[in-house]
Amino acid sequence: MQRRKFVQQAALLTMMAGACGTTTTTPSKLFRPRRLRSGDLIGLSTPGSYIPDSALEKAVKNVESLGFRVKLSKNIRAKRGYNAGTDAQRLEDLHTLFADPEVAGIWCARGGYGCTRILPNLDYALIRRNPKALIGYSDVTALLLAIFRETGLITFHGPVAASELTDYSRAQFIATLMEQRMEIAIRIPEALSSQDKPGYKAQTIRGGMASGVLTGGNLSLLAAMAGTPHAPDFSGRIVFMEDVEERPYRIDRMLTQLRQACNLEKAAGIALGIFVDCVPEADVPSLSLMETLEDQLAGLGIPIVYGMPIGHISNQCVLPLGLKTRLNAEERTLTLLESGVT
């Protein structure tokens, strides 16, 4: 009886570990989408929040300015409350763009809440049969992580199509998605480091160098995915994170959750982007943003740098999830060690 009870308890613990995303999340086979070329047809989709006309017009101009042609997804103008149409409409748009042989890549026009809602019903087999570049950030984090985990397709954390494309972000987009470079060193641009705003100052929290598979995204989304079948496992990974308009106590809460549910304590290194407007409320007792990050992360004993060109900012790099990467916290560089496209 004792042995039977032990086996039952062990099975339950195994199921719980899987539910918390603590099992391996590296696919056995990686799929690289083909590199994008001038003249390619790029599909625009809104898998999360509704996009206003002015932002959609900006997205189209950005795509065309890079030499691409544009295909708007069928329901891109749909609106249902805070979402860009119903879950079914947003799923239809993604599935149609992945299935369309003329579409070379899919660029999310904006982020905004809603992507986690559609993860259970994504046709991962369809996506695996039709590998192509999927690009976005913020709430799109959910799609990038889930699709990589379920299919092995390299996905790309970078500006949404309606972002402000600076010279830096354009150069990063071209280098990562169009030029098939085998090594790209990502450094903090002067245009970013010179900004005199709270949360923009680069800082090495703990020095050193580490290598590992790259994963991460928006902190709020990473925390929201913890405990789901789509949760990332940070063991041995180079993890990047960013957020916007979150108070330090919320950041503390989310990092606590990731440490307890997603093996953040076993990460190889951490690259923190810019945490925009993540300051305490006036006259409310609080740690500062940097005190919060140091309190949660400095004791992990791994290289950690703050201020990388990642987040709700103009000068964004493009990060392929699933690639081998090297982090040098003292030099504040993140180097992609292989190409994300073929």
DRENDO-1510 file (C-alpha; in Angstrom, 1 decimal, always signed):
<recs>
REC; n; res; u; v; w
REC; 1; MET; +0.0; +0.0; +0.0 .
REC; 2; GLN; +2.8; +2.4; +0.8 .
REC; 3; ARG; +4.5; +1.6; -2.5 .
REC; 4; ARG; +1.2; +2.3; -4.4 .
REC; 5; LYS; +0.7; +5.6; -2.6 .
REC; 6; PHE; +4.3; +6.6; -3.4 .
REC; 7; VAL; +3.8; +5.8; -7.2 .
REC; 8; GLN; +0.5; +7.8; -7.2 .
REC; 9; GLN; +2.2; +10.8; -5.5 .
REC; 10; ALA; +5.1; +10.6; -7.9 .
REC; 11; ALA; +2.7; +10.6; -10.9 .
REC; 12; LEU; +0.8; +13.5; -9.5 .
REC; 13; LEU; +4.1; +15.5; -9.0 .
REC; 14; THR; +5.1; +14.8; -12.5 .
REC; 15; MET; +1.8; +16.0; -13.9 .
REC; 16; MET; +2.1; +19.2; -11.7 .
REC; 17; ALA; +5.6; +19.8; -13.0 .
REC; 18; GLY; +4.5; +19.6; -16.6 .
REC; 19; ALA; +1.6; +22.0; -15.9 .
REC; 20; CYS; +4.0; +24.5; -14.5 .
REC; 21; GLY; +6.2; +24.4; -17.6 .
REC; 22; THR; +9.1; +22.9; -15.8 .
REC; 23; THR; +9.6; +20.1; -18.4 .
REC; 24; THR; +11.9; +20.6; -21.3 .
REC; 25; THR; +10.6; +23.2; -23.8 .
REC; 26; THR; +13.3; +22.9; -26.5 .
REC; 27; PRO; +11.8; +21.2; -29.6 .
REC; 28; SER; +13.7; +18.2; -30.9 .
REC; 29; LYS; +13.9; +19.8; -34.4 .
REC; 30; LEU; +14.3; +23.5; -35.2 .
REC; 31; PHE; +12.7; +25.1; -38.3 .
REC; 32; ARG; +14.1; +28.3; -39.7 .
REC; 33; PRO; +11.9; +30.4; -41.9 .
REC; 34; ARG; +13.4; +31.5; -45.2 .
REC; 35; ARG; +14.9; +35.0; -45.1 .
REC; 36; LEU; +12.8; +37.9; -46.2 .
REC; 37; ARG; +13.6; +39.6; -49.5 .
REC; 38; SER; +12.7; +42.9; -51.0 .
REC; 39; GLY; +9.5; +42.5; -53.0 .
REC; 40; ASP; +8.1; +39.8; -50.6 .
REC; 41; LEU; +4.5; +39.8; -49.6 .
REC; 42; ILE; +4.2; +40.4; -45.9 .
REC; 43; GLY; +0.9; +39.6; -44.1 .
REC; 44; LEU; -0.3; +42.1; -41.5 .
REC; 45; SER; -2.4; +40.7; -38.6 .
REC; 46; THR; -3.7; +41.9; -35.3 .
REC; 47; PRO; -3.8; +38.8; -33.0 .
REC; 48; GLY; -4.4; +40.9; -29.9 .
REC; 49; SER; -5.9; +44.4; -29.6 .
REC; 50; TYR; -7.8; +46.5; -32.1 .
REC; 51; ILE; -5.7; +48.8; -34.2 .
REC; 52; PRO; -6.9; +52.4; -35.1 .
REC; 53; ASP; -6.8; +53.6; -38.7 .
REC; 54; SER; -3.9; +55.9; -38.1 .
REC; 55; ALA; -1.7; +53.1; -36.6 .
REC; 56; LEU; -2.7; +50.7; -39.4 .
REC; 57; GLU; -1.7; +53.3; -42.0 .
REC; 58; LYS; +1.6; +53.7; -40.3 .
REC; 59; ALA; +2.1; +49.9; -40.3 .
REC; 60; VAL; +1.5; +49.7; -44.0 .
REC; 61; LYS; +3.9; +52.5; -44.7 .
REC; 62; ASN; +6.6; +50.9; -42.5 .
REC; 63; VAL; +6.3; +47.5; -44.4 .
REC; 64; GLU; +6.4; +49.2; -47.8 .
REC; 65; SER; +9.4; +51.4; -46.7 .
REC; 66; LEU; +11.4; +48.2; -46.3 .
REC; 67; GLY; +10.7; +47.1; -49.8 .
REC; 68; PHE; +7.9; +44.7; -49.1 .
REC; 69; ARG; +4.4; +44.4; -50.4 .
REC; 70; VAL; +1.5; +44.3; -48.0 .
REC; 71; LYS; -1.4; +41.9; -47.5 .
REC; 72; LEU; -4.0; +42.8; -44.8 .
REC; 73; SER; -5.5; +39.9; -43.0 .
REC; 74; LYS; -9.3; +39.5; -43.6 .
REC; 75; ASN; -10.4; +40.6; -40.2 .
REC; 76; ILE; -7.7; +43.2; -39.4 .
REC; 77; ARG; -10.4; +46.0; -39.0 .
REC; 78; ALA; -12.6; +43.9; -36.8 .
REC; 79; LYS; -13.3; +45.1; -33.3 .
REC; 80; ARG; -14.8; +43.4; -30.2 .
REC; 81; GLY; -14.3; +45.4; -27.1 .
REC; 82; TYR; -10.5; +45.6; -26.4 .
REC; 83; ASN; -9.7; +42.8; -29.0 .
REC; 84; ALA; -9.3; +42.9; -32.7 .
REC; 85; GLY; -12.4; +40.9; -33.3 .
REC; 86; THR; -13.4; +37.6; -31.8 .
REC; 87; ASP; -11.0; +34.8; -31.0 .
REC; 88; ALA; -12.2; +32.9; -34.0 .
REC; 89; GLN; -11.6; +35.9; -36.3 .
REC; 90; ARG; -8.0; +36.4; -35.1 .
REC; 91; LEU; -7.3; +32.7; -35.4 .
REC; 92; GLU; -8.7; +32.7; -38.9 .
REC; 93; ASP; -6.4; +35.5; -39.9 .
REC; 94; LEU; -3.3; +33.8; -38.5 .
REC; 95; HIS; -4.1; +30.4; -40.0 .
REC; 96; THR; -4.9; +32.0; -43.4 .
REC; 97; LEU; -1.6; +33.9; -43.5 .
REC; 98; PHE; +0.4; +30.9; -42.6 .
REC; 99; ALA; -1.3; +28.7; -45.2 .
REC; 100; ASP; -1.0; +31.3; -48.0 .
REC; 101; PRO; +2.0; +30.3; -50.1 .
REC; 102; GLU; +2.4; +33.8; -51.4 .
REC; 103; VAL; +2.9; +35.3; -47.9 .
REC; 104; ALA; +6.6; +35.2; -47.0 .
REC; 105; GLY; +6.3; +36.5; -43.4 .
REC; 106; ILE; +3.7; +37.6; -40.9 .
REC; 107; TRP; +4.3; +40.9; -39.1 .
REC; 108; CYS; +1.9; +41.7; -36.2 .
REC; 109; ALA; +0.6; +45.2; -36.8 .
REC; 110; ARG; +0.3; +45.8; -33.0 .
REC; 111; GLY; +0.3; +44.0; -29.7 .
REC; 112; GLY; -2.2; +44.6; -27.0 .
REC; 113; TYR; -4.1; +42.1; -24.9 .
REC; 114; GLY; -5.6; +39.0; -26.5 .
REC; 115; CYS; -2.9; +36.6; -27.8 .
REC; 116; THR; -3.0; +34.2; -24.8 .
REC; 117; ARG; -6.7; +33.6; -25.5 .
REC; 118; ILE; -6.1; +31.9; -28.8 .
REC; 119; LEU; -3.1; +29.7; -27.9 .
REC; 120; PRO; -5.2; +26.5; -27.2 .
REC; 121; ASN; -6.8; +26.6; -30.6 .
REC; 122; LEU; -3.8; +27.5; -32.8 .
REC; 123; ASP; -3.2; +24.9; -35.6 .
REC; 124; TYR; +0.4; +24.1; -34.7 .
REC; 125; ALA; +0.5; +21.4; -37.4 .
REC; 126; LEU; -0.5; +23.9; -40.0 .
REC; 127; ILE; +2.2; +26.3; -38.8 .
REC; 128; ARG; +4.8; +23.5; -38.8 .
REC; 129; ARG; +4.0; +22.7; -42.4 .
REC; 130; ASN; +4.2; +26.3; -43.5 .
REC; 131; PRO; +7.2; +27.8; -41.6 .
REC; 132; LYS; +7.5; +31.6; -42.0 .
REC; 133; ALA; +8.8; +34.5; -40.0 .
REC; 134; LEU; +6.4; +35.8; -37.3 .
REC; 135; ILE; +7.4; +39.1; -35.8 .
REC; 136; GLY; +6.2; +41.2; -32.9 .
REC; 137; TYR; +6.6; +41.9; -29.2 .
REC; 138; SER; +4.6; +42.8; -26.1 .
REC; 139; ASP; +1.5; +40.6; -26.0 .
REC; 140; VAL; +2.8; +38.8; -29.1 .
REC; 141; THR; +5.2; +37.2; -26.7 .
REC; 142; ALA; +2.6; +34.5; -26.1 .
REC; 143; LEU; +2.5; +33.6; -29.7 .
REC; 144; LEU; +6.2; +33.6; -30.2 .
REC; 145; LEU; +6.8; +31.3; -27.2 .
REC; 146; ALA; +3.9; +28.9; -27.8 .
REC; 147; ILE; +4.7; +28.5; -31.5 .
REC; 148; PHE; +8.4; +27.9; -30.9 .
REC; 149; ARG; +7.6; +25.4; -28.2 .
REC; 150; GLU; +5.0; +23.4; -30.1 .
REC; 151; THR; +6.5; +23.5; -33.6 .
REC; 152; GLY; +10.3; +24.3; -33.3 .
REC; 153; LEU; +9.8; +27.3; -35.6 .
REC; 154; ILE; +12.2; +30.2; -34.8 .
REC; 155; THR; +10.1; +33.2; -34.0 .
REC; 156; PHE; +11.2; +36.9; -33.8 .
REC; 157; HIS; +10.8; +39.3; -31.0 .
REC; 158; GLY; +11.0; +42.8; -32.5 .
REC; 159; PRO; +9.0; +45.9; -33.4 .
REC; 160; VAL; +5.4; +45.6; -34.4 .
REC; 161; ALA; +4.7; +46.9; -37.8 .
REC; 162; ALA; +3.1; +50.1; -36.4 .
REC; 163; SER; +6.2; +50.9; -34.3 .
REC; 164; GLU; +8.4; +53.9; -34.8 .
REC; 165; LEU; +11.2; +52.5; -37.0 .
REC; 166; THR; +14.4; +54.3; -36.3 .
REC; 167; ASP; +17.6; +53.8; -38.3 .
REC; 168; TYR; +18.8; +51.4; -35.6 .
REC; 169; SER; +15.6; +49.3; -35.6 .
REC; 170; ARG; +15.6; +49.1; -39.4 .
REC; 171; ALA; +19.2; +48.0; -39.5 .
REC; 172; GLN; +18.5; +45.3; -36.9 .
REC; 173; PHE; +15.4; +44.1; -38.8 .
REC; 174; ILE; +17.4; +43.8; -42.1 .
REC; 175; ALA; +20.4; +42.1; -40.5 .
REC; 176; THR; +18.4; +39.5; -38.6 .
REC; 177; LEU; +15.5; +38.8; -41.0 .
REC; 178; MET; +16.9; +39.6; -44.5 .
REC; 179; GLU; +20.7; +39.1; -44.5 .
REC; 180; GLN; +21.1; +35.6; -43.0 .
REC; 181; ARG; +24.1; +36.7; -40.9 .
REC; 182; MET; +25.7; +33.9; -38.9 .
REC; 183; GLU; +26.7; +36.2; -36.0 .
REC; 184; ILE; +25.1; +39.5; -34.9 .
REC; 185; ALA; +26.4; +41.5; -31.9 .
REC; 186; ILE; +23.7; +43.5; -30.3 .
REC; 187; ARG; +24.9; +46.6; -28.5 .
REC; 188; ILE; +23.1; +49.4; -26.8 .
REC; 189; PRO; +22.9; +52.3; -29.3 .
REC; 190; GLU; +23.9; +55.8; -28.3 .
REC; 191; ALA; +20.4; +57.0; -29.2 .
REC; 192; LEU; +19.1; +54.8; -26.4 .
REC; 193; SER; +21.8; +55.1; -23.7 .
REC; 194; SER; +22.0; +58.9; -24.0 .
REC; 195; GLN; +18.3; +59.4; -23.0 .
REC; 196; ASP; +17.9; +61.1; -19.7 .
REC; 197; LYS; +14.8; +59.3; -18.6 .
REC; 198; PRO; +14.0; +57.1; -15.6 .
REC; 199; GLY; +14.7; +53.5; -16.4 .
REC; 200; TYR; +16.9; +54.1; -19.4 .
REC; 201; LYS; +20.3; +54.0; -17.8 .
REC; 202; ALA; +22.3; +50.9; -18.7 .
REC; 203; GLN; +23.7; +48.9; -15.8 .
REC; 204; THR; +25.6; +45.7; -15.2 .
REC; 205; ILE; +23.8; +44.0; -12.3 .
REC; 206; ARG; +26.2; +41.1; -12.2 .
REC; 207; GLY; +29.2; +40.7; -14.5 .
REC; 208; GLY; +30.3; +37.7; -16.4 .
REC; 209; MET; +29.6; +35.8; -19.7 .
REC; 210; ALA; +27.1; +33.0; -20.4 .
REC; 211; SER; +25.8; +31.2; -23.5 .
REC; 212; GLY; +22.5; +29.4; -24.0 .
REC; 213; VAL; +19.4; +29.2; -26.1 .
REC; 214; LEU; +17.6; +32.6; -26.2 .
REC; 215; THR; +14.1; +32.9; -24.8 .
REC; 216; GLY; +11.9; +35.6; -23.1 .
REC; 217; GLY; +9.7; +38.5; -23.9 .
REC; 218; ASN; +7.3; +40.8; -22.0 .
REC; 219; LEU; +7.5; +40.1; -18.3 .
REC; 220; SER; +3.7; +40.4; -17.7 .
REC; 221; LEU; +3.1; +37.8; -20.5 .
REC; 222; LEU; +5.8; +35.5; -19.2 .
REC; 223; ALA; +4.1; +35.6; -15.8 .
REC; 224; ALA; +0.7; +35.1; -17.3 .
REC; 225; MET; +1.8; +32.0; -19.1 .
REC; 226; ALA; +3.3; +30.4; -16.0 .
REC; 227; GLY; +1.3; +27.3; -15.0 .
REC; 228; THR; +0.0; +26.8; -18.5 .
REC; 229; PRO; +1.0; +24.2; -21.1 .
REC; 230; HIS; +2.7; +27.0; -23.0 .
REC; 231; ALA; +4.9; +28.2; -20.1 .
REC; 232; PRO; +8.7; +28.6; -20.9 .
REC; 233; ASP; +11.4; +26.7; -19.0 .
REC; 234; PHE; +14.3; +29.0; -18.3 .
REC; 235; SER; +16.8; +26.3; -17.3 .
REC; 236; GLY; +20.1; +26.9; -19.0 .
REC; 237; ARG; +18.6; +29.7; -21.2 .
REC; 238; ILE; +19.6; +33.3; -21.9 .
REC; 239; VAL; +16.4; +35.1; -20.8 .
REC; 240; PHE; +15.4; +38.6; -21.9 .
REC; 241; MET; +12.6; +40.6; -20.3 .
REC; 242; GLU; +11.0; +44.0; -20.5 .
REC; 243; ASP; +7.8; +45.7; -19.4 .
REC; 244; VAL; +5.9; +49.0; -19.5 .
REC; 245; GLU; +3.9; +51.0; -16.9 .
REC; 246; GLU; +4.2; +48.4; -14.1 .
REC; 247; ARG; +4.9; +49.5; -10.5 .
REC; 248; PRO; +8.0; +47.9; -8.8 .
REC; 249; TYR; +5.9; +45.8; -6.5 .
REC; 250; ARG; +4.2; +44.2; -9.5 .
REC; 251; ILE; +7.5; +43.5; -11.1 .
REC; 252; ASP; +8.6; +42.0; -7.8 .
REC; 253; ARG; +5.5; +39.8; -7.8 .
REC; 254; MET; +6.0; +38.6; -11.4 .
REC; 255; LEU; +9.7; +37.8; -11.0 .
REC; 256; THR; +8.8; +35.9; -7.8 .
REC; 257; GLN; +6.3; +33.8; -9.9 .
REC; 258; LEU; +8.9; +33.1; -12.6 .
REC; 259; ARG; +11.5; +32.0; -10.1 .
REC; 260; GLN; +9.0; +29.6; -8.4 .
REC; 261; ALA; +7.2; +28.3; -11.5 .
REC; 262; CYS; +9.6; +28.6; -14.5 .
REC; 263; ASN; +13.1; +27.8; -13.2 .
REC; 264; LEU; +14.3; +31.4; -13.6 .
REC; 265; GLU; +16.8; +30.6; -10.9 .
REC; 266; LYS; +18.4; +28.1; -13.3 .
REC; 267; ALA; +18.8; +30.5; -16.2 .
REC; 268; ALA; +22.3; +30.9; -17.7 .
REC; 269; GLY; +22.0; +34.7; -17.9 .
REC; 270; ILE; +19.5; +37.5; -18.1 .
REC; 271; ALA; +19.3; +40.5; -20.5 .
REC; 272; LEU; +16.9; +43.1; -19.3 .
REC; 273; GLY; +15.5; +45.6; -21.7 .
REC; 274; ILE; +14.1; +49.0; -20.9 .
REC; 275; PHE; +11.3; +49.0; -18.3 .
REC; 276; VAL; +9.4; +52.1; -19.4 .
REC; 277; ASP; +7.6; +54.1; -16.8 .
REC; 278; CYS; +8.0; +51.5; -14.2 .
REC; 279; VAL; +8.4; +53.9; -11.3 .
REC; 280; PRO; +6.8; +53.9; -7.8 .
REC; 281; GLU; +3.7; +55.9; -7.2 .
REC; 282; ALA; +4.3; +59.2; -5.5 .
REC; 283; ASP; +4.1; +59.1; -1.7 .
REC; 284; VAL; +3.7; +55.4; -1.7 .
REC; 285; PRO; +6.4; +53.3; +0.1 .
REC; 286; SER; +8.3; +51.3; -2.5 .
REC; 287; LEU; +11.6; +50.1; -3.7 .
REC; 288; SER; +12.9; +51.7; -6.9 .
REC; 289; LEU; +12.8; +49.7; -10.1 .
REC; 290; MET; +16.5; +49.0; -9.9 .
REC; 291; GLU; +16.3; +48.0; -6.3 .
REC; 292; THR; +13.5; +45.6; -7.1 .
REC; 293; LEU; +15.5; +44.0; -10.0 .
REC; 294; GLU; +18.6; +43.7; -7.9 .
REC; 295; ASP; +16.7; +42.3; -5.0 .
REC; 296; GLN; +15.2; +39.6; -7.1 .
REC; 297; LEU; +18.0; +38.8; -9.5 .
REC; 298; ALA; +21.5; +39.8; -8.2 .
REC; 299; GLY; +21.7; +36.8; -6.0 .
REC; 300; LEU; +21.2; +34.3; -8.8 .
REC; 301; GLY; +24.9; +34.2; -9.4 .
REC; 302; ILE; +24.6; +34.6; -13.2 .
REC; 303; PRO; +25.5; +37.4; -15.6 .
REC; 304; ILE; +22.7; +40.1; -15.7 .
REC; 305; VAL; +22.6; +43.3; -17.6 .
REC; 306; TYR; +20.0; +46.1; -17.7 .
REC; 307; GLY; +19.2; +48.5; -20.5 .
REC; 308; MET; +19.4; +46.4; -23.7 .
REC; 309; PRO; +17.5; +47.7; -26.7 .
REC; 310; ILE; +14.4; +45.6; -26.0 .
REC; 311; GLY; +11.0; +46.8; -25.0 .
REC; 312; HIS; +8.4; +49.5; -25.6 .
REC; 313; ILE; +11.0; +51.8; -27.1 .
REC; 314; SER; +11.8; +53.2; -30.5 .
REC; 315; ASN; +15.3; +51.7; -30.9 .
REC; 316; GLN; +14.5; +47.9; -30.8 .
REC; 317; CYS; +16.7; +45.0; -31.8 .
REC; 318; VAL; +15.2; +41.8; -33.3 .
REC; 319; LEU; +15.7; +38.6; -31.2 .
REC; 320; PRO; +15.1; +35.1; -32.7 .
REC; 321; LEU; +13.7; +32.9; -30.0 .
REC; 322; GLY; +15.4; +29.5; -30.0 .
REC; 323; LEU; +18.9; +30.5; -31.2 .
REC; 324; LYS; +22.2; +30.0; -29.5 .
REC; 325; THR; +23.3; +33.3; -27.9 .
REC; 326; ARG; +26.1; +34.7; -25.8 .
REC; 327; LEU; +25.6; +37.3; -23.2 .
REC; 328; ASN; +28.5; +39.5; -22.0 .
REC; 329; ALA; +27.2; +41.4; -19.1 .
REC; 330; GLU; +30.3; +43.5; -18.5 .
REC; 331; GLU; +30.5; +44.7; -22.2 .
REC; 332; ARG; +26.6; +44.8; -22.3 .
REC; 333; THR; +26.4; +42.8; -25.5 .
REC; 334; LEU; +24.1; +40.1; -26.7 .
REC; 335; THR; +25.5; +38.1; -29.6 .
REC; 336; LEU; +23.4; +35.8; -31.8 .
REC; 337; LEU; +25.7; +32.9; -32.7 .
REC; 338; GLU; +23.7; +31.6; -35.6 .
REC; 339; SER; +21.2; +32.8; -38.2 .
REC; 340; GLY; +17.5; +32.7; -37.5 .
REC; 341; VAL; +16.6; +32.4; -41.2 .
REC; 342; THR; +17.6; +30.2; -44.0 .
</recs>
